[in-house]
Amino acid sequence: MADVKLTLVVACALVDADKRVLIAQRPQGKPLAGLWEFPGGKVEPGERPEATLIRELHEEIGITVAEACLAPLTFASHAYDSFHLLMPLYICRRWEGSVTAREGQILAWVRANRLRDYPMPPADIPLIPHLIDLLM
């Protein structure tokens, strides 16, 4: 059996006071462009998933999140053609600052039961039922 590269990516379901979830559309020029995803990013060597989320949320959407406000919810495990993705999904209901698209992405606040209306990467789709169970 060939060695499969395991990629650890962490994502966050930001939930606002109206129980809507933030998703971002991947900009043109990036892999999976046009698809919608939860904010987050690749865990760097030596970095903890929570630290990655705090860094990525600040870089991507300009908010500050305390580690105590990140709660693990579920995870995705998905085999793409060239790597295997392992993606913990955290939920966060409290942050400081205003959510702003800082990397050219389009942002949308969506009710959990409407997430399926937005095309997502294959790894993200199995996360939707967990959010529906939690928020609806």
Disulfide bonds with the S-S distance in Angstrom:
none
